[in-house]
């Protein structure tokens, strides 16, 4: 032993180095792993392309509303210019007094639309309704993204749970194989029993592999919605058990037990469709305004200068007396402008009435009327679809509740049956077939319970979306805003 003692510190040092080499990548991987909760996943999905696209459409509608508002406001413009004339036909034909080679202008023009046949008011109303529809679409998109993210998150949780169930099932099969091998060595089991146990254990491996592949696909869909890079590990930290789901669904069911008539009218999709109907009706009145005259007032105030050189003048204009040409009348007074700035003011009133425009206004009215009818039919279809969706969601919730209650009782009985079969087999009172059947029944019961919990949660969330309510979240998780609340926060003055 004394001869081996010098190698002990070296071996310990080598073991420490190897352990450190393995621990460093694991620590880096743990630090890089994204601890993703359900509310965080919803928030990350809300920053995705679907929501930003809807927000851009709201900005577009707001800009169009500003354009419609600008059409009814006075327009004030400042104009200035310089003109140099090389040849003046009027000066050549009439006289040199018209020969002003350099002209500077500076004018302030005010245009006020006095009457446009209601075009401005109705255009503003149509743009306002379209912006309201875009905001309702934004709220609806946020709710859809929240529901899709919830579904993807729950699918990933379910896939992970199914992997655990399949792995546990494989572990039980391996333990039973070892037990049968021990029985064979003790003379209590035959070679056939060992082969049967090995085949059963091997047949479970593809199920484990398939469950892991399904989990990877579920995580891939969750990555797509939350925009998480593919190379970054994800750990789902929100856990949803059967008791929590049952409490959430019961609490929501108590709130959603009222009538659907008022609730459906306030849904973002229905509200957006009706706002588009109002916008199209306003557009029809805008088209009819083409039959009416328009009246506008214009006021101009500015200065003009006619210097003899190209240099801009810096003084006000005036007329200076100059000597008259020889042969002029004795009482003639001759003047010459000094090239400065002379005032220039005007007031105009313009009336425009299209008496015949090639039937363009008539076609515009027909087009707007047809679009209004289409929008009205779409709104009715949207309301009917919302009504059917709410009824379907209620029926789905009732179905999943019944399956959930049945699966809870079934799991307890399957676990008890498997324990009894295992004990009977270990004592020689039962057969291996009894244990296999009990294990398959337990696997089926646990899988059904996991799926029933998943489907019950999704059914409650789908009913919440169909009725415009908040999507239920587990305790401690911030709930996603309801469509009505999100739309109210998104509404702009």
C-alpha positions as CSV (number, residue, x, y, z in Angstrom):
1,X,0.0,0.0,0.0
2,X,2.9,2.4,0.7
3,X,4.1,1.9,-2.8
4,X,0.8,3.0,-4.3
5,X,0.4,6.1,-2.1
6,X,2.3,8.5,-4.4
7,X,-0.2,7.8,-7.2
8,X,-3.3,8.6,-5.1
9,X,-2.9,12.4,-5.3
10,X,-2.3,12.2,-9.0
11,X,-5.4,10.1,-9.5
12,X,-7.4,12.5,-7.4
13,X,-6.1,15.4,-9.4
14,X,-6.9,13.7,-12.6
15,X,-10.4,12.9,-11.4
16,X,-10.9,16.5,-10.4
17,X,-9.8,17.7,-13.8
18,X,-12.1,15.4,-15.6
19,X,-15.0,16.4,-13.4
20,X,-14.3,20.0,-14.0
21,X,-14.1,19.5,-17.7
22,X,-17.5,17.9,-17.7
23,X,-19.0,20.4,-15.2
24,X,-18.0,23.5,-17.2
25,X,-20.1,22.7,-20.3
26,X,-23.0,21.5,-18.1
27,X,-22.9,24.8,-16.1
28,X,-22.8,26.8,-19.4
29,X,-25.7,24.8,-20.8
30,X,-27.8,25.4,-17.6
31,X,-27.0,29.1,-17.8
32,X,-28.0,29.3,-21.4
33,X,-31.2,27.3,-20.9
34,X,-34.3,29.5,-21.3
35,X,-36.6,29.1,-18.3
36,X,-39.9,29.6,-20.1
37,X,-43.1,30.1,-18.2
38,X,-46.5,30.2,-19.8
39,X,-47.0,34.0,-19.3
40,X,-43.5,34.6,-20.6
41,X,-44.2,32.5,-23.7
42,X,-47.4,34.5,-24.3
43,X,-45.6,37.8,-24.0
44,X,-42.9,36.7,-26.4
45,X,-45.5,35.5,-28.9
46,X,-47.2,38.9,-28.6
47,X,-44.0,40.5,-29.9
48,X,-44.1,38.3,-33.0
49,X,-44.9,39.1,-36.6
50,X,-48.6,38.3,-36.3
51,X,-49.2,41.1,-33.7
52,X,-46.8,43.6,-35.2
53,X,-48.5,43.2,-38.6
54,X,-51.9,44.0,-37.0
55,X,-50.3,47.0,-35.2
56,X,-49.0,48.2,-38.5
57,X,-52.5,48.0,-40.0
58,X,-53.7,50.1,-37.1
59,X,-51.0,52.7,-37.8
60,X,-52.0,52.6,-41.5
61,X,-55.7,53.3,-40.6
62,X,-54.6,56.1,-38.3
63,X,-52.7,57.7,-41.1
64,X,-55.7,57.4,-43.4
65,X,-57.8,59.0,-40.7
66,X,-55.4,61.9,-40.6
67,X,-55.6,62.3,-44.4
68,X,-59.4,62.4,-44.2
69,X,-59.3,65.0,-41.5
70,X,-56.8,67.1,-43.5
71,X,-59.3,67.3,-46.4
72,X,-61.7,69.4,-44.3
73,X,-59.1,71.8,-42.7
74,X,-57.9,75.1,-44.2
75,X,-54.7,74.9,-46.2
76,X,-52.1,77.6,-45.8
77,X,-49.1,77.6,-48.1
78,X,-46.2,79.9,-48.6
79,X,-45.0,80.2,-52.2
80,X,-42.0,82.0,-53.6
81,X,-40.2,82.0,-57.0
82,X,-38.0,83.7,-59.4
83,X,-38.5,84.0,-63.2
84,X,-36.1,85.4,-65.8
85,X,-37.6,86.2,-69.2
86,X,-35.2,86.2,-72.2
87,X,-37.7,87.3,-74.8
88,X,-41.1,88.8,-74.1
89,X,-43.6,88.7,-77.0
90,X,-45.9,91.3,-75.3
91,X,-43.0,93.7,-74.9
92,X,-42.1,93.3,-78.6
93,X,-45.7,93.8,-79.8
94,X,-47.0,96.5,-77.4
95,X,-44.1,98.3,-75.8
96,X,-41.0,98.1,-73.6
97,X,-43.1,98.9,-70.5
98,X,-44.0,95.2,-70.5
99,X,-40.4,94.1,-70.7
100,X,-39.7,92.9,-67.1
101,X,-37.0,90.4,-67.4
102,X,-36.7,89.5,-63.7
103,X,-39.7,88.7,-61.5
104,X,-39.6,87.7,-57.8
105,X,-42.8,86.5,-56.1
106,X,-43.5,85.7,-52.4
107,X,-47.2,84.8,-51.6
108,X,-49.1,83.4,-48.6
109,X,-52.2,81.5,-49.9
110,X,-55.1,80.4,-47.7
111,X,-57.6,77.9,-49.1
112,X,-60.8,77.2,-47.1
113,X,-63.3,74.4,-48.2
114,X,-66.7,75.9,-47.4
115,X,-68.9,73.1,-48.8
116,X,-68.0,69.8,-50.3
117,X,-71.4,68.1,-50.4
118,X,-70.7,66.2,-47.2
119,X,-67.7,64.5,-48.7
120,X,-65.3,65.6,-45.9
121,X,-67.6,64.6,-43.0
122,X,-68.5,61.2,-44.4
123,X,-64.9,60.5,-45.4
124,X,-63.8,61.3,-41.9
125,X,-66.5,59.0,-40.5
126,X,-65.5,56.2,-42.8
127,X,-61.8,56.5,-41.9
128,X,-62.7,56.6,-38.2
129,X,-64.7,53.4,-38.5
130,X,-61.9,51.7,-40.4
131,X,-59.4,52.6,-37.7
132,X,-61.8,51.1,-35.1
133,X,-62.0,47.9,-37.2
134,X,-58.2,47.7,-37.3
135,X,-58.0,48.1,-33.6
136,X,-60.6,45.4,-33.1
137,X,-58.6,43.1,-35.5
138,X,-55.5,43.8,-33.4
139,X,-57.3,42.7,-30.2
140,X,-58.6,39.6,-32.0
141,X,-55.1,38.8,-33.2
142,X,-53.6,39.1,-29.8
143,X,-56.2,36.8,-28.4
144,X,-55.6,34.3,-31.2
145,X,-51.9,34.4,-30.6
146,X,-52.4,33.9,-26.9
147,X,-54.6,30.9,-27.5
148,X,-52.1,29.4,-30.1
149,X,-49.2,29.9,-27.7
150,X,-51.2,28.3,-24.8
151,X,-52.0,25.3,-27.1
152,X,-48.4,25.0,-28.1
153,X,-47.2,25.2,-24.5
154,X,-49.7,22.7,-23.3
155,X,-48.9,20.4,-26.2
156,X,-45.2,20.6,-25.2
157,X,-46.1,19.8,-21.6
158,X,-48.3,16.9,-22.6
159,X,-45.5,15.5,-24.9
160,X,-43.1,15.8,-22.0
161,X,-45.5,14.0,-19.7
162,X,-46.1,11.3,-22.2
163,X,-42.3,10.8,-22.5
164,X,-42.1,10.4,-18.7
165,X,-45.0,7.9,-18.9
166,X,-43.4,5.8,-21.6
167,X,-40.0,5.9,-19.9
168,X,-41.6,4.8,-16.7
169,X,-43.4,2.0,-18.5
170,X,-40.1,0.9,-20.0
171,X,-38.5,1.0,-16.6
172,X,-41.2,-1.2,-15.2
173,X,-40.7,-3.7,-18.1
174,X,-37.0,-3.8,-17.4
175,X,-37.6,-4.4,-13.7
176,X,-40.0,-7.2,-14.5
177,X,-37.4,-8.7,-17.0
178,X,-34.8,-8.8,-14.2
179,X,-37.3,-10.3,-11.9
180,X,-38.2,-13.0,-14.4
181,X,-34.6,-13.8,-15.0
182,X,-34.1,-14.2,-11.2
183,X,-37.1,-16.5,-11.2
184,X,-35.5,-18.5,-14.0
185,X,-32.3,-18.9,-12.1
186,X,-34.3,-20.0,-9.1
187,X,-36.3,-22.5,-11.1
188,X,-39.6,-20.6,-10.8
189,X,-39.9,-19.5,-14.4
190,X,-39.2,-21.0,-17.8
191,X,-37.1,-19.8,-20.7
192,X,-40.4,-18.9,-22.5
193,X,-41.2,-16.5,-19.7
194,X,-37.8,-14.8,-20.0
195,X,-38.2,-14.4,-23.8
196,X,-41.7,-13.0,-23.4
197,X,-40.5,-10.4,-20.9
198,X,-37.6,-9.4,-23.2
199,X,-39.9,-9.1,-26.2
200,X,-42.3,-6.9,-24.2
201,X,-39.5,-4.7,-23.0
202,X,-38.1,-4.3,-26.5
203,X,-41.5,-3.5,-28.0
204,X,-41.7,-0.5,-25.6
205,X,-38.5,1.1,-26.9
206,X,-40.2,2.4,-30.2
207,X,-42.9,4.0,-28.1
208,X,-40.3,5.9,-26.1
209,X,-38.5,7.0,-29.2
210,X,-41.8,8.2,-30.8
211,X,-42.8,10.1,-27.6
212,X,-39.4,11.9,-27.6
213,X,-39.8,12.8,-31.3
214,X,-43.3,14.1,-30.6
215,X,-41.9,16.2,-27.8
216,X,-39.3,17.7,-30.1
217,X,-42.0,18.6,-32.6
218,X,-44.1,20.2,-29.9
219,X,-41.1,22.3,-28.7
220,X,-40.4,23.3,-32.3
221,X,-43.9,24.7,-32.7
222,X,-43.5,26.6,-29.4
223,X,-40.1,28.0,-30.6
224,X,-41.8,29.2,-33.8
225,X,-44.5,31.1,-31.9
226,X,-42.2,32.5,-29.3
227,X,-39.3,33.3,-31.8
228,X,-36.8,31.3,-29.7
229,X,-33.6,30.3,-31.6
230,X,-33.4,26.6,-32.4
231,X,-30.1,26.1,-30.8
232,X,-31.1,27.5,-27.4
233,X,-32.4,24.9,-24.9
234,X,-35.9,25.4,-23.4
235,X,-37.1,24.4,-20.0
236,X,-40.9,24.7,-19.3
237,X,-41.3,25.9,-15.8
238,X,-45.1,26.2,-15.6
239,X,-46.7,23.0,-14.4
240,X,-50.4,22.3,-15.0
241,X,-51.9,19.5,-12.9
242,X,-55.4,18.0,-13.0
243,X,-56.6,19.8,-9.9
244,X,-55.4,23.2,-11.2
245,X,-57.2,22.7,-14.5
246,X,-60.4,21.6,-12.8
247,X,-60.4,24.7,-10.6
248,X,-59.7,27.1,-13.5
249,X,-62.4,25.6,-15.7
250,X,-65.0,25.6,-12.9
251,X,-64.2,29.2,-12.1
252,X,-64.5,30.3,-15.7
253,X,-67.7,28.2,-16.2
254,X,-69.4,30.2,-13.4
255,X,-68.6,33.4,-15.2
256,X,-69.5,32.3,-18.7
257,X,-72.9,30.9,-17.7
258,X,-74.9,33.9,-19.0
259,X,-76.5,34.7,-22.3
260,X,-74.4,34.9,-25.5
261,X,-76.4,37.5,-27.3
262,X,-74.8,40.5,-25.7
263,X,-71.4,38.8,-25.4
264,X,-71.2,38.0,-29.1
265,X,-72.0,41.5,-30.1
266,X,-68.9,42.8,-28.3
267,X,-66.5,40.3,-29.8
268,X,-63.6,42.0,-31.7
269,X,-64.3,40.1,-34.9
270,X,-68.0,40.9,-34.9
271,X,-67.3,44.5,-33.9
272,X,-64.7,44.9,-36.7
273,X,-67.2,43.6,-39.3
274,X,-69.9,46.0,-38.2
275,X,-67.5,48.9,-38.2
276,X,-66.6,48.1,-41.8
277,X,-70.3,48.1,-42.7
278,X,-70.6,51.6,-41.2
279,X,-67.4,52.6,-43.1
280,X,-68.8,51.4,-46.4
281,X,-72.1,53.2,-45.9
282,X,-70.2,56.4,-45.2
283,X,-68.2,55.7,-48.4
284,X,-71.5,55.5,-50.3
285,X,-72.5,58.9,-49.0
286,X,-69.1,60.2,-50.1
287,X,-69.7,58.9,-53.6
288,X,-73.2,60.6,-53.7
289,X,-71.5,63.9,-52.8
290,X,-70.1,63.9,-56.3
291,X,-73.6,65.0,-57.6
292,X,-73.4,68.2,-55.4
293,X,-71.4,71.4,-56.0
294,X,-68.4,72.4,-54.0
295,X,-67.6,75.8,-52.7
296,X,-64.2,77.0,-51.6
297,X,-62.7,80.3,-50.6
298,X,-59.1,81.4,-51.4
299,X,-57.2,84.3,-49.9
300,X,-53.8,85.4,-51.2
301,X,-51.4,87.9,-49.8
302,X,-47.8,88.6,-50.9
303,X,-45.3,90.7,-52.8
304,X,-43.9,90.8,-56.2
305,X,-40.7,92.5,-57.4
306,X,-39.4,93.4,-60.9
307,X,-35.8,94.4,-60.6
308,X,-33.7,95.2,-63.6
309,X,-30.9,92.9,-62.4
310,X,-31.0,89.3,-61.2
311,X,-30.1,90.2,-57.7
312,X,-33.0,89.9,-55.2
313,X,-34.4,93.2,-54.0
314,X,-34.1,94.3,-50.4
315,X,-36.4,97.3,-50.3
316,X,-40.0,98.0,-50.7
317,X,-41.2,99.1,-54.1
318,X,-42.1,102.7,-55.1
319,X,-42.6,104.8,-58.2
320,X,-40.0,107.5,-58.8
321,X,-40.6,110.4,-61.2
322,X,-38.5,110.4,-64.3
323,X,-38.2,112.7,-67.3
324,X,-40.7,112.0,-70.0
325,X,-39.6,111.3,-73.5
326,X,-39.2,114.2,-75.8
327,X,-42.5,115.3,-77.4
328,X,-44.6,114.2,-74.5
329,X,-47.6,116.3,-73.3
330,X,-46.8,119.0,-70.9
331,X,-49.1,117.6,-68.2
332,X,-47.8,114.0,-68.5
333,X,-46.2,112.5,-65.4
334,X,-43.7,109.8,-66.1
335,X,-42.7,107.3,-63.4
336,X,-40.4,104.3,-63.1
337,X,-40.5,101.5,-60.4
338,X,-37.4,101.1,-58.4
339,X,-37.3,97.2,-58.6
340,X,-38.5,96.7,-55.0
341,X,-41.3,94.7,-53.5
342,X,-44.9,95.6,-54.3
343,X,-47.9,94.2,-52.4
344,X,-50.1,91.7,-54.1
345,X,-53.4,90.6,-52.5
346,X,-56.4,88.7,-53.8
347,X,-59.7,87.1,-52.7
348,X,-61.4,84.4,-54.6
349,X,-64.6,82.3,-54.3
350,X,-64.8,79.2,-56.4
351,X,-67.9,77.1,-57.2
352,X,-67.5,73.8,-59.0
353,X,-70.4,71.7,-60.1
354,X,-69.9,68.6,-62.3
355,X,-72.8,68.7,-64.6
356,X,-71.7,65.7,-66.6
357,X,-68.6,63.6,-65.8
358,X,-69.2,60.6,-68.1
359,X,-71.4,58.8,-65.5
360,X,-68.4,58.4,-63.3
361,X,-70.2,59.5,-60.1
362,X,-73.1,57.1,-60.9
363,X,-70.6,54.2,-61.2
364,X,-68.9,55.3,-58.0
365,X,-72.2,55.2,-56.1
366,X,-73.1,51.8,-57.5
367,X,-69.6,50.5,-56.5
368,X,-69.9,51.8,-53.0
369,X,-73.4,50.5,-52.6
370,X,-72.3,47.0,-53.7
371,X,-69.4,47.1,-51.3
372,X,-71.7,48.1,-48.5
373,X,-74.0,45.2,-49.2
374,X,-71.0,42.8,-49.2
375,X,-69.7,44.2,-45.9
376,X,-73.2,43.7,-44.4
377,X,-73.4,40.1,-45.5
378,X,-69.9,39.5,-44.1
379,X,-70.9,41.0,-40.8
380,X,-73.9,38.6,-40.6
381,X,-71.7,35.7,-41.5
382,X,-69.2,36.7,-38.8
383,X,-71.9,36.9,-36.2
384,X,-73.3,33.5,-37.2
385,X,-69.8,32.0,-37.1
386,X,-69.2,33.4,-33.6
387,X,-72.5,32.0,-32.4
388,X,-71.7,28.5,-33.8
389,X,-68.2,28.7,-32.4
390,X,-69.5,29.5,-28.9
391,X,-72.0,26.6,-29.1
392,X,-69.2,24.3,-30.3
393,X,-66.9,25.4,-27.5
394,X,-69.6,24.8,-24.9
395,X,-70.2,21.3,-26.2
396,X,-66.5,20.6,-26.3
397,X,-66.1,21.7,-22.7
398,X,-68.9,19.4,-21.6
399,X,-67.3,16.5,-23.4
400,X,-63.9,17.1,-22.0
401,X,-65.2,17.5,-18.5
402,X,-66.9,14.1,-18.7
403,X,-63.7,12.5,-20.1
404,X,-61.7,14.2,-17.4
405,X,-63.9,12.9,-14.6
406,X,-63.8,9.4,-16.0
407,X,-60.0,9.4,-16.5
408,X,-59.3,10.5,-12.9
409,X,-61.2,7.5,-11.4
410,X,-59.8,5.2,-14.0
411,X,-56.1,6.0,-13.1
412,X,-56.7,5.2,-9.5
413,X,-58.2,1.9,-10.3
414,X,-55.5,1.0,-12.8
415,X,-52.8,1.8,-10.3
416,X,-54.4,-0.4,-7.7
417,X,-54.9,-3.2,-10.3
418,X,-51.2,-3.0,-11.3
419,X,-50.0,-3.2,-7.7
420,X,-52.2,-6.2,-7.1
421,X,-51.0,-8.0,-10.2
422,X,-47.4,-7.3,-9.4
423,X,-47.7,-8.7,-5.8
424,X,-49.5,-11.8,-7.1
425,X,-46.8,-12.4,-9.7
426,X,-44.0,-12.0,-7.2
427,X,-45.7,-14.5,-4.9
428,X,-46.3,-17.0,-7.6
429,X,-50.1,-16.5,-7.6
430,X,-50.4,-14.7,-10.9
431,X,-49.0,-15.0,-14.4
432,X,-46.8,-12.7,-16.4
433,X,-49.7,-12.1,-18.7
434,X,-51.7,-10.6,-15.8
435,X,-48.9,-8.2,-15.0
436,X,-48.5,-7.2,-18.7
437,X,-52.2,-6.6,-19.1
438,X,-52.3,-4.5,-15.9
439,X,-49.3,-2.5,-17.0
440,X,-50.8,-1.8,-20.5
441,X,-54.1,-0.7,-18.7
442,X,-52.1,1.6,-16.4
443,X,-50.2,3.1,-19.3
444,X,-53.5,3.7,-21.2
445,X,-55.2,5.2,-18.1
446,X,-52.3,7.6,-17.4
447,X,-52.1,8.6,-21.1
448,X,-55.8,9.2,-21.2
449,X,-55.7,11.3,-18.0
450,X,-52.9,13.4,-19.4
451,X,-54.7,14.0,-22.7
452,X,-58.0,14.6,-20.8
453,X,-56.3,17.3,-18.7
454,X,-54.8,18.9,-21.8
455,X,-58.1,18.8,-23.7
456,X,-60.1,20.2,-20.8
457,X,-57.7,23.2,-20.4
458,X,-57.8,23.9,-24.1
459,X,-61.6,23.6,-24.2
460,X,-61.9,26.1,-21.4
461,X,-59.5,28.5,-23.2
462,X,-61.4,28.1,-26.5
463,X,-64.7,28.9,-24.7
464,X,-63.1,31.9,-23.1
465,X,-62.0,33.2,-26.5
466,X,-65.4,32.4,-28.1
467,X,-67.1,34.5,-25.4
468,X,-64.5,37.3,-25.3
469,X,-63.4,36.4,-21.7
470,X,-59.9,36.3,-20.2
471,X,-58.1,33.1,-21.1
472,X,-57.7,31.2,-17.8
473,X,-54.1,30.8,-16.5
474,X,-52.7,28.9,-13.6
475,X,-52.3,30.6,-10.2
476,X,-49.4,33.0,-10.1
477,X,-49.4,33.5,-13.9
478,X,-50.6,36.8,-15.3
479,X,-53.6,36.2,-17.4
480,X,-53.7,37.5,-21.0
481,X,-56.1,40.4,-21.5
482,X,-59.5,39.8,-22.8
483,X,-60.3,41.1,-26.3
484,X,-62.5,43.9,-24.9
485,X,-59.7,45.1,-22.5
486,X,-57.0,44.8,-25.0
487,X,-59.1,46.7,-27.6
488,X,-59.8,49.4,-25.0
489,X,-56.1,49.8,-24.3
490,X,-55.3,49.9,-28.0
491,X,-57.9,52.5,-28.8
492,X,-56.3,55.8,-29.7
493,X,-57.9,59.3,-29.5
